[in-house]
Amino acid sequence: MMKTPIYDFLTEYKNKNTARFHMPGHKGRGPDELRSISPFDITEITGADFLFNTSNEGIISESENNASKLFDSALTAYSTEGSTLAIKTMLFLAVKGKRRKILAARNVHKAFINACALIDIDVDWLFPKKSLNSICTIELSASDLENALSGYNKCDLPSAVYITTPDYLGNMLDVKSISDVCKRYDIPLLVDNAHGAYLNFLSNNIHPLNLGADMCCDSAHKTLPCLTGGAYLHISKNTKEEFKSKTNVKEAMQIFATTSPSYLILESLDLCNRILSDKEFINKLDKTCKRVKKLKAEIKSIGFDVIDNPDTEPLKLVLLTNKINGKELLYLLEKHNIYCEYADISAVVLMISPENNENDFISLLSALKEIKKLSANITACSCKSDEDVFILPTQRKMSIRDALFSKAETIPIEKALGRICSSPVSICPPCIPLVISGEVFDLSTINLLKRYSIFYVNVVQ
Ligand SMILES: Cc1ncc(COP(=O)(O)O)c(C=O)c1O
């Protein structure tokens, strides 16, 4: 069984009943509501290691090495600030000492935009070619990437390619073929795998690291039994030596990170290693994937449409709504005590993990049956439209950084035509910016924003 050095240290420390003259202020005691967890919540006292330690000694290092073994990486660094911190770190590593230019597929999470503003990275975008009726998804093949890269002069090539897969709806890109193209151009492939930590533990390992990514971030907390905020930055065994240097990775991460990482989150990442190394978890994961497949068939037989194709990750359940607006369906499900991850006009997203049990699935099915009966009386969806939902290329007048740092004002969307976007405009979730700092508002973006009920925007003064 895999060792859990952080958990062991914290348990021993808790049981020692010490006088705590260190942070945090609760001293492992009150308030009463926190007493069950506060004894484990400590700071970097003697023996507790520190997150940005560049040596290979200490309980955090040992635990990270355990995670690295599980993911078969050259190096895995913990983040207690989600993939958001891991994204900043991998972008910094990718451009350090090089051109600060990245080629990215446009369905990025806003953490990417913020990182580009902070690091002053210039982005060339790969836009969707056609509407997939969601801002979350992009179709990007290896030949699309090849076309894009072949258009650069050698000296202008970007320092990295950045993709998001799986996306918020569970669609996955062909990382293997995309990484082959990147390798031909000697450009590292960075993957936002926030939604796919568990892919490493499927019988067919489709984790991006296993398919050729150079670096990727995983939000452990999204799909693994880990506390919110727990995430990994993985560095591939097959990437450049400079990325594999623990000193470089830790130095980069500490630029953006808090100096008070949560030991509760570190402990949960540590305990997660033990769970993930256990055959029982692998079996449970396999069973859950099979159950979700069956669940999809059951949901279809009730009369709901679900995304069900081989390019989607097995643990996302996306209900495609037709008669009912997705947000209405979300509301109706909540009335049945079913809480989902996200909804927009045409889809409701449910995230499933091996911690969901049969009762959860039965409750979902019975709620959907009831809602179906009710929706027989609904004649038309109240705000579904036939317009395309996708982000089109727009004119860029300033860099992301300059636009975000400029003096700005908030104006109604009707007055935004021709103005330059200051703060990226998104709805959260899925936090995918519809307009990005430095871009000019045109008619199609204004219509898209209205569709998402965004009526005010920040523009450069
Ligand atoms: C695709 C994607 N990337 C990155 C993030 C940020 O992850 P975290 O919340 O772990 O910082 C999210 C969060 O929802 C996401 O959906």
The ligand as a MOL file (V3000), in Angstrom:
LIG
                    3D

  0  0  0     0  0            999 V3000
M  V30 BEGIN CTAB
M  V30 COUNTS 16 16 0 0 0
M  V30 BEGIN ATOM
M  V30 1 C -11.1320 23.6430 -18.3490 0
M  V30 2 C -10.7460 24.2300 -17.0270 0
M  V30 3 N -9.4770 24.6090 -16.8300 0
M  V30 4 C -9.0550 25.1240 -15.6590 0
M  V30 5 C -9.9320 25.2920 -14.6180 0
M  V30 6 C -9.4290 25.8500 -13.3260 0
M  V30 7 O -9.3200 24.8050 -12.4300 0
M  V30 8 P -9.2630 25.0050 -10.8430 0
M  V30 9 O -10.6420 25.3590 -10.4080 0
M  V30 10 O -8.8000 23.6790 -10.3380 0
M  V30 11 O -8.2960 26.1020 -10.5680 0
M  V30 12 C -11.2760 24.9030 -14.7740 0
M  V30 13 C -12.2280 25.0840 -13.6800 0
M  V30 14 O -13.3970 24.8680 -13.7790 0
M  V30 15 C -11.6950 24.3670 -16.0130 0
M  V30 16 O -12.9640 24.0070 -16.2360 0
M  V30 END ATOM
M  V30 BEGIN BOND
M  V30 1 1 1 2
M  V30 2 1 2 3
M  V30 3 2 2 15
M  V30 4 2 3 4
M  V30 5 1 4 5
M  V30 6 1 5 6
M  V30 7 2 5 12
M  V30 8 1 6 7
M  V30 9 1 7 8
M  V30 10 2 8 9
M  V30 11 1 8 10
M  V30 12 1 8 11
M  V30 13 1 12 13
M  V30 14 1 12 15
M  V30 15 2 13 14
M  V30 16 1 15 16
M  V30 END BOND
M  V30 END CTAB
M  END
